[in-house]
Amino acid sequence: MAAPSPNLVASAGRWALYAGLALLVGAAAVGLYFGRPAGRWPAVVLAVAALVLVAAGLLTELRPGAATGEVTPQVQVSQAPGQPTIYTIAQPGGGRLQSYVDPDRPGPNQVHFTFFDAAGNEQPVTRASATTTPPAAATRPLELLRLSSGHFVANADLHAGRWEFAVQAELQGGTTTTSRFTHSIAD
């Protein structure tokens, strides 16, 4: 089962927050209308509103992937004139993923994903899959070609705009990791 979209979780939290606020305003309006609480109904509404607000607070505070155990690590970006932009993403056990897009212009490109262990050696990967999300379009799979035990490449036809790339890998030893980065292709 796929993890819920971080945007969907935040959106659900936002709507729950709005619903809780509406319940609170409704309970206050009933109390003002009657001049005093009308039986137990306003107390029940206030209790439900409080629960909804607590749930909304929890939903809006979740990190993307927190509910599924997926970690969204910091992405380190390295740029040097004449070289591709390299994205380095922390992996479980102190390893890292390095990724880059080459030649980094509209048209045919190669997207590289190389896994390293904590000692800086190439990390063997049992299996990997990758996706890309083009600007204003649906996510689509990338066909990965294995270049070595921890180095994969995908051929992709990219147009100008901001692209999101995601790679899921099962590292040797059974640890599964998902990493994401965004990359902009200039006109």
C-alpha positions in Angstrom: 0.0 0.0 0.0 1.4 3.4 -1.0 2.1 6.0 1.7 -0.4 8.9 1.9 0.7 12.0 0.1 2.2 14.6 2.5 0.0 17.2 0.9 -3.1 15.0 1.4 -2.2 14.6 5.1 -1.7 18.3 5.6 -4.9 19.0 3.7 -6.9 16.6 5.9 -5.4 18.2 9.0 -6.4 21.6 7.7 -10.0 20.6 7.0 -10.2 18.9 10.4 -9.0 22.2 11.9 -11.7 24.1 10.0 -14.3 21.6 11.1 -13.2 21.9 14.8 -13.3 25.7 14.6 -16.8 25.6 13.0 -18.0 23.4 15.9 -16.5 25.7 18.5 -18.2 28.8 16.8 -21.5 26.9 16.6 -21.4 25.9 20.3 -20.6 29.5 21.2 -23.4 30.8 19.0 -25.9 28.4 20.7 -24.7 29.5 24.1 -25.1 33.1 23.2 -28.5 32.6 21.7 -29.9 30.8 24.7 -28.0 33.1 27.1 -26.8 30.0 28.9 -25.9 26.5 27.9 -28.9 24.6 26.6 -28.6 21.3 28.4 -25.7 19.0 27.6 -25.7 19.6 23.8 -23.1 22.5 23.9 -20.8 20.6 26.2 -20.9 17.6 23.8 -20.2 19.9 20.8 -17.3 21.5 22.7 -15.9 18.1 23.6 -16.1 16.8 20.0 -14.6 20.1 18.7 -11.7 19.8 21.1 -11.0 16.2 19.9 -11.2 17.4 16.3 -8.8 20.2 17.0 -6.3 17.9 18.7 -6.5 15.4 15.7 -6.0 18.4 13.3 -3.0 19.5 15.3 -1.5 16.0 15.1 -2.1 15.7 11.4 -0.6 19.1 10.5 2.5 18.3 12.6 3.3 15.0 11.0 6.4 14.9 8.9 5.9 13.5 5.4 6.2 9.7 5.8 6.1 9.7 9.6 3.0 7.6 9.7 4.7 4.9 7.5 8.1 5.0 9.1 9.5 6.6 6.0 12.2 9.3 6.7 12.5 12.4 4.7 16.2 13.3 5.1 17.9 16.5 4.3 19.1 16.8 0.7 22.6 18.3 0.3 23.1 20.0 -3.1 26.6 20.4 -4.6 27.1 22.6 -7.6 30.3 23.3 -9.5 30.7 25.2 -12.8 30.6 22.8 -15.8 29.6 19.8 -13.6 26.1 18.3 -13.0 24.3 19.3 -9.8 24.8 16.5 -7.3 22.2 15.6 -4.7 23.4 13.7 -1.7 20.8 12.2 0.6 21.4 10.4 3.9 20.5 6.7 4.1 20.0 4.3 6.9 23.2 3.1 8.7 25.2 6.2 7.8 25.2 5.6 4.0 24.2 8.1 1.3 22.6 8.3 -2.1 24.2 10.5 -4.7 22.1 11.4 -7.7 22.5 13.8 -10.7 20.9 14.6 -14.0 23.1 14.7 -17.1 23.4 16.7 -19.4 20.8 18.8 -17.4 19.0 20.5 -20.3 15.7 19.9 -22.1 15.6 16.7 -24.1 17.3 13.3 -23.5 18.9 13.0 -20.1 20.3 10.3 -17.8 19.4 10.3 -14.1 22.0 8.6 -12.0 21.4 7.0 -8.6 24.5 5.7 -6.7 24.3 4.2 -3.2 27.3 4.4 -0.8 27.8 2.8 2.6 29.1 4.7 5.7 32.7 4.0 4.7 32.1 5.7 1.3 32.2 2.4 -0.7 29.5 1.6 -3.2 26.6 0.0 -1.3 25.2 -3.2 -3.0 21.5 -2.9 -3.7 19.3 -5.9 -4.1 16.6 -4.1 -6.1 15.6 -0.6 -6.9 12.8 1.3 -8.6 12.4 5.0 -9.5 9.7 7.5 -10.5 9.6 11.0 -11.7 6.9 13.6 -11.4 7.1 16.2 -14.3 5.9 19.7 -13.9 2.1 19.8 -13.6 1.7 16.1 -14.6 1.2 12.7 -13.1 4.0 10.6 -11.6 5.5 8.0 -13.9 8.0 5.2 -13.5 11.6 5.3 -14.7 13.2 2.3 -16.1 16.4 1.7 -14.2 19.4 0.1 -15.8 22.0 -1.4 -13.4 25.6 -0.1 -14.1 27.1 -1.8 -11.0 26.0 -3.3 -7.7 24.9 0.1 -6.3 24.8 2.4 -9.4 21.6 2.8 -11.5 20.8 5.0 -14.4 17.5 6.0 -16.1 17.1 7.5 -19.5 14.5 10.3 -19.4 13.2 12.8 -21.8 12.9 16.0 -19.7 11.5 19.4 -20.6 12.0 22.7 -18.8 10.5 22.9 -15.3 10.8 21.5 -11.9 10.9 17.7 -11.7 10.7 15.4 -8.6 12.6 12.2 -8.6 12.1 9.3 -6.1 14.0 6.1 -5.8 13.2 3.2 -3.6 15.9 0.6 -2.9 16.3 -2.6 -0.9 19.9 -2.4 0.4 21.9 -5.6 0.9 20.8 -6.8 4.3 17.1 -6.1 3.7 16.8 -2.4 4.7 14.4 -0.5 2.4 14.9 3.2 1.8 13.1 5.8 -0.2 14.8 9.0 -1.2 13.5 12.1 -3.1 14.9 15.2 -4.6 13.7 17.9 -7.0 15.6 19.2 -9.9 14.9 22.1 -12.3 15.6 21.9 -16.0 16.3 25.4 -17.4 15.0 26.5 -20.8 
